[in-house]
Amino acid sequence: MASLGEQIADTKLVKGTVYSLVGLASWPGLNMVNKTEIRGMEHLRNLPKSNVLFVSNHQTYFADVITFLHIFCARNWGRTNRLGLPFYLLWPFTRVKFIAAEETMKSNLLSRLFALAGAISVKRTWRAEGRDVQRNRDENDTRRIDEALRRNWVITFPQGTTKPFAPGRKGTAHIIRNNRPIVVPVVINGYWRAFDKKGLRFKKKGSTLSVTFKEPLAIDYDAPADTIIEQVMDAIEQSKQFMLRGKHHLMNALDK
């Protein structure tokens, strides 16, 4: 059960205030310093307000998630494939959680503040403090994710890293098998070019940031975890077949 502090942090007042502050600070970087192109917002129209899992590739620690929060708030105000002026921050859509590494969300004061926007901080099972590790999933983390899906939309990055074409983690497949959510794939690009790894500093201004929402996946929830994660990785265009045709590594090297 959530502590009193966690319950207070999860109120619309607290989350809405954080959304507004983070949103106003980040909007110029998404729409003036750079350009955000959005596709597929029509796939968000008829979604229920709970048990929806967004699966996406990952390019920065924070800029990706911040953009999603902008888009969800804009969608709640009837916008389609655009953000426009951020009037939507006056009454933001706050029924959103995002899964993030515990060490990332506790790294500094700013990340701790952003955690109030709806972070579900989990312990990585394969990496900690810059070292490779092997440990079992924390059942408490699993429980908190399950609870979040019962009341919210949840964003997860199956690769658990900003490295392109890294393998998907089976934890995402277990979340899908356990909760049977609507699974919406998202493909993002341009963030690795525009921002530093944390997504808080500009690296190349004038970049195009693209976010594409695809149709919800038709998933066999009883399929093996390997089959489900393979389907997810194909949908977010991070599987081997996309690596063979992508130019991300070459372009990234040229930009450095």
HELIX and SHEET records of a PDB file:
HELIX    1   1 LEU A    4  ALA A    9  1                                   6    
HELIX    2   2 LYS A   12  ASN A   31  1                                  20    
HELIX    3   3 MET A   41  LEU A   44  5                                   4    
HELIX    4   4 ALA A   63  ASN A   76  1                                  14    
HELIX    5   5 PRO A   86  LEU A   90  5                                   5    
HELIX    6   6 GLU A  102  MET A  105  1                                   4    
HELIX    7   7 LEU A  109  ALA A  115  1                                   7    
HELIX    8   8 GLU A  139  ARG A  151  1                                  13    
HELIX    9   9 LYS A  170  ASN A  179  1                                  10    
HELIX   10  10 TYR A  191  ALA A  194  1                                   4    
HELIX   11  11 ALA A  225  ALA A  235  1                                  11    
HELIX   12  12 LYS A  240  ARG A  245  1                                   6    
HELIX   13  13 HIS A  248  ASP A  255  1                                   8    
SHEET    1   A 7 LYS A  35  ARG A  39  0                                        
SHEET    2   A 7 THR A 208  PHE A 213  1                                        
SHEET    3   A 7 ILE A 182  ASN A 189 -1                                        
SHEET    4   A 7 VAL A  52  SER A  56  1                                        
SHEET    5   A 7 TRP A 153  THR A 156  1                                        
SHEET    6   A 7 VAL A  96  ALA A 101  1                                        
SHEET    7   A 7 ALA A 119  VAL A 122  1                                        
SHEET    1   B 2 ARG A 127  ALA A 128  0                                        
SHEET    2   B 2 ARG A 131  ASP A 132 -1                                        
END                                                                             
